[in-house]
Amino acid sequence: MAGDFRRLSPGARFAADPARRMTTTLRAIASSLALAVVAAGCDGSRPAPCEDGSCGSQVSWRKIYQQTVNRKIDLLFVVDDTPAIAPFAATLATGFADMASVLEALPARGPASLHVGVVRAGRCDQSTRGAACGLSASEQFLRAEWCETQTNYSGTLADEIGCLADLGATNCAPAQPLAAAADALAAPPRPGWEGFLRADAYLMVVVIGAGDDASAQSVSDLAASIRGLKADPSQTLASAIVPQSCASGAAGRLTAFVDQFGANGVLLDLCQGQLAVALQQLVGSISALLQPPCATNVRDIDPDTPGLQADCVFEDRLLGSDGSRTTALLPSCDTAAPPCWRLTPGGASCAGYVLDIVRGADWCDEAGENVAIECVGCATANDPACAPAR
C-alpha cells in the first residue's frame, strides 16, 4: 500500500484552503501513530510547550491497519462411537447443538469461515456421514465460507453438524481417537477430505470419548504430528471431553495429549455436559484480534466547533470472494452513510480516538483487507489542538 496511496488533492492538500493553511508544513509520513516531537537543542534542553511557536505546526501521519481478522477455522471432531459412549447420547446431541451456536456467535461481523469434519474413534468402521447428511460434491466435511454464503449443505449449521456427529455406538472397542485424528489430518488427504486443511486457518481438534485413548502410537508423537501442521503454534488447539466426575478411570493419555498444546489445550468433564466450553479458547484467540486501532495524534482543525473536526483520508482495500482486490476512498460518517469512517473518544482503553470503519448490513468480515489512514496531526506533542479525547 505504501507505494500506491494517493491524497485526495496531490501536492499541498491542506494548504489549498486558506482557513486551514499551516504555519509550518511538515509533510512527514510515518509508519506508526507515534510522531517525533521537536528535536532537543544543542545543549540537550527542550523549550517549554509551545514556547518556540511550534504549536501552530502540523504534520500528516499515515498508518496502514489490517482489517482482515483471521476467522478461518478447520474444526475436527473425533467422536467415540463404541458401546461405551451410549449412556452419553443425549449429552452429545445437546453439546453439538451448543457448539454450533458458539460458532455462529463468534465476535465481529458475520459467522466464521468454517470447515467442520467428524470422524469415528472406533477402529472397525471408519466411514463418515457426508453422503447421509447431504453434503455436496462427495465431500466428507462441512464448508460454510464467506459468511455462510458459500456452503456445501442445505439447512442450518446446527442441524448439519448434529447429523455428521450422529455416529451411533456400535463400532468396535477400544476407542483410538488420537490415531483417528492423526489419520484424518495426514497427507495426502483421504477421498472427500481434499481442501479440509487450509494453510491460514486455525486448526482445532476436539476429542469426545467415554474413556481414555487406546492408540498404539505415543501421545507425544501423535500430538507433534498435529502441531506440526501449522508454522504458528498459536493456530493449533486441542480439547478432550471425557467422563471424570461420573467415572472411576482416569484419561491419562488424553490428559497428556491436551497438555502438549499448552494454553491451547483444554480437558473437560463429559459428565457435566458443558461441551461448548471446549471452543472457548478458540473464541478467545479470535476475540483478541478484534480490538479497534487507536490514534493518539489527531488535530482538531476547527476548535471553535464542538467535538473533533478531523482532517483524514481513509483508503479502503477490499478482497472479493473470487480473490479480486479493489480500492476505494471512504467518506466521513458525518457526511455520508456507511461504508464510512468515524473517530470516537477511546476512553480507558485508548488515550486518543478509536478509528472505526462503519460497514453496511450486508458486510462480510472476510472482505476487509486493510485500510490506509492519513490524518493531520500536531508537530508538538503538547499542542492543545491535539489534546487527548475527553
N, C-alpha and C positions, 0 to 999 in steps of 0.2 A: 504493500500500500504506500510505502514511503515515496516511491518514485512517481505515482500517478495521482497523488492528492492535488486538487486544484481549489483555490479560494473562489468565492463567488465572483469577486472582481479582482483579476490579477493586478499586481502592482501594489500601489498604496491603497489597499482596500479600506482601511479605517480612516485614511486621510481624505477620502473623497467627500465626506460630509464635514463642513467647517465646524459644526457643533460638536463633532467627535474627533477633531484633529488633535493628535498627540503633541505634547510639548517636546518630548524626545521620543523618536520612534526606534524601538529596538525590536527587530523582527526575528528574534531568536526562536527557532523551532526546537523544542525539547522533546526527548523521548519519554519523559515522565512528567508527573504533575509537580515535582519539586523543581523550583527555579532558583537560580543563583541570585543572591542579593547583591547590593552594591559592594564592590571589592573594597577590602581594607586599605587604608592609607599606607604610605611607605613606612611609617613608623609603627604600623601594626594596629593603629587606632581606627575606630569607626565613628562616623558622625552620628549625632543623635537622630532619632527617627524624623525624617523629612527635613532636617536642618540644611541639607545640601540641595534642597529643591527637587529631589528625585521622586517625591510623592506625586508629581504630575506625570511621571513616566509610565509608559505602558509597554508590555511585551505581549507577544502572541505565543501561546504554548500549544503543542499538539500531542495527542496521545491516541494510540490505537487500542481499543478494547475488544477482546474476544467476546462475541455474542453467543456462539455455539457452546452449549453445555452438553457434555457427553452423557446422553440419556440412552445409549445403546446397551442393552442387557441381553446376554446369552445365558439363559437360565436352564440348568439341567436338574431335573428331579430324578432321584434314584429311589424307587419305592419297593419296599418289602412286599412280595406277593406270595409268600409261603403261608401255610396254615396258621403260623404263629401270629400273623397280623389280623386275623379275622375278628377278634374282640374289639379292634380299634377302627372298624369300617366306618362307623358313624362319625368318629373323630376326624378321620381323613377327609370325608366328604365335606364337613363343615370347614376344616382347615384349609382345603384347597380353595373354597369359595372366599374365605377371608384373605388368603394370599392374593387372589385375583383382584380383590378390592384394593389392596395395598398398591399393587402395580398400576391400577388405573388412577390412583390418587397421588401418584408421585408429584412432588412440587414442580413449580414453573408451569409453562404454558403447554397444555395438552399432554396426552399419555406418552409413556416411554416408547422407544423403538425396541420391540421385543422379538426374541427368538426363544421359544419355550419347548423343551423336549422332555419326555418322560420315558425312562427305561426301567426294566424289571431287575430286582435284586436276586431273584431266584435264578438258578443256572440251567434248568432243563428247557424252559421256554424263554426265548429271547425276543419274541415278537413285540411289535409296538402297535398302537391303535390308530395310526394315522388314517388308514382307509376307513375303519369303522366310525371315525369321528368326522369324516367328510373333508379331510384336508385335500387340497387340490394338487395336481402335478406330481402325484406319487410321493410327496414329501412326508416325512415322518415327524416333523416338528412344526409348531405353530409359528407363523410370521404375522406380526402386526407392526408395520413400519409407517413412517411419515405420518405420525399422529393418528394411526389406525385407519388411514385412508388407503393403504396398500396391505391387503391381508390375503391369506390363502384359506380362509374358512368363512362360513356364514354363521350368524347368531352372535351371542355375546362372548366376551373373553372368558368370563367365569364358567359358562357352560362348556366351552371348548376345553379349557384346562381340566375341568372336572371329568370330562369324557376321556381325555387322554390318560388321566390318572386312575381310571376305574379298571384296575388290573385284576381284581379278584384276589383269591387266597388259595390257589391250588397248585402253585409252582413247587418244585422240589426244594427241600431244605438241605443244608443250611443256607441262609441268605449270604450273598457275597457282594454287597453294594459297592465296595471300593473298587473291586476288579471290574464290576459293571460300568462304573463311572469312567475309569481309565479306558476301557474298551470303546465306550461310546464317543470319547473325545480323541481317540487315536487317529493318526493319519496313515493311509488315506481314509477318508470317511466311508462308512458303510453306505450302501444304497439308500437313498432317501434323506441322508443327512448332509449332503453336499451343501456348503454355504452356511451351516449352522453356526460355526465359529467365525466371528468377524474380528479382524485384527485390532480394530479400535474400540471394541465393545468391552464392557465389564463381563467377566465370566463368574457365575456363581453356581456352585454345586450344593444341592440340598438333599441329604440322605435321610430317609424316613424308614425306620426299622422297628421290628418288635424285639430285637435283641442285638447282640454285637455282630461285627463283621467276621466272616469266616474265609476271607480270600487267602490264597496261598502266598501272595507277594507280601513283602514287608510294608508296613504302614508308611515309613519314610520314603520308600521308593515310589509308592503309589501317589503320595502327596506331591513329591517332587515332579512327577510326570505331569501333574495338573498345573502346579505353579509355573512350570517351565513353558507353558503355553503363552504366557504373557511376559513381555520385557519389563513392564512396570508391575511390581508385586502388589501395589495398591488396587489393581484392577482384577485381582483374583480373590474370591471369597468362598467360604465353605460353612455350612451348618449341618449339624446332625441332630435329629429329633428321635429319641429313643425312650422307652419306659424307664423311669427312675424311681419315683415315689410309690409306684404301684407294682414294682418288680424287685426281685431279690438279686438278680445277676447284674454285674457292672459291665458297661460297654467300654472296656478298656481300649480296644483298637479304635473305635470311633472317637473316643475322647482324645486319644493321641493324634488322630487324623486332624481334627479341627485345631488342635494345639499347634500343628505345623504351619498354620496360617496366621498365627499371632493374633493381633487385634481384629483381624478379618475372619476369625474362626469363632463359631458360637455353638455351644452344646445346650439343647433344650429337652425338657421333660415331656414326652408324648402323653403321659398321664394327665397333665394339666390342660392339654388341648389347645394351647395358645400357639398354633403353628405359624401364624403370621409374624410373630416376633422374629422368626428366622430371617426375615427380609429387612429388618430394621437397620442393620449395619450398611446394607446396600443403599437404602433410602438416605441414611446419614451421609454417605460418601457423595451422593449427588447433591444433596442439600447444601453441603459445604461449598460447592462451586457456584451457588446462586446468589451470593452477596453482591449487591449492586456496587458499581465503581463510585469513588468519592473524589471530588475535585476540591482542592483547598486554595486555589488561587484564581478566583473569578471576579473580574472587575465590574462594579456597578457603574455603568456609563451614564446613568441619569439618577443620581442620588436624591433628587428632589421628588421623584415619583415613588410612591410606596412600593415596597418589595424589591426584588433583584431585577435589574434591567441588564441582562447579559447580552454580549455580542459574540455569538458562537456559530460555527458551521458544523453540522453533523452529516458525515457521508456514510451511507449505509451500504454495505456489500452483502448481497444475499446469495444463497445457494439454492438452486432449484432441485426438485426431486429427481430430475434427469441428469444432475451434475453440472448444469449450466450456472454461470455466475453473472449477476447484474449489479450495477451500482446506481444509487440514487441519492440526491440531497434531501434530507428531511427538514421540514419546516418546524418552527416552534409551535407547541400546543397552544400558545397564546393567540396564534393567528390562524391555525388550521386544525382540522380533525385528524385522528390517527390514520396512518402512522406519523408520529411527530415526537419531538423531544421536549423535556422539561427539566428544570433544576429545582430541587426541593431541599430545604434545610435538613442536614443529616442527623441532628440530634446527638445522642450519646455515642452512636456508632460511627459518626463521621463529623469531623471538625469543620467541614465546609459544606458542600452541596452534593446531594446524591444525583448522579447522572442517570436519568430514566428515559428509556425508549418506550413510548406508549403504542401498542400494536392494536390492530383491529380484531374483531371477534373470530375471524377465520384464520388467525395467525397460527403457524406451527413452529414450535421452538427449534426444530431441526433446520429451518430455513435461514436463521441468522448466522452469518459467518463472523463478521467483525464490523465495527464502526469506528471511523477515524473522526476525532473531535478536535476542533481548533477553536480556542476562545481567547478573548482579550483578558490579560491578567495585569498584575502590577509588578513593576521592576523592583520595588522595595517591599519587603515582607510586612512592614508596619504601616503601609499605605492604608488609610481608613476606607478607601474605595474598595478594598478587597478584605474588609473585616470579616471575621468568621460569621457564619449564619447564626441567627438568634432563634 
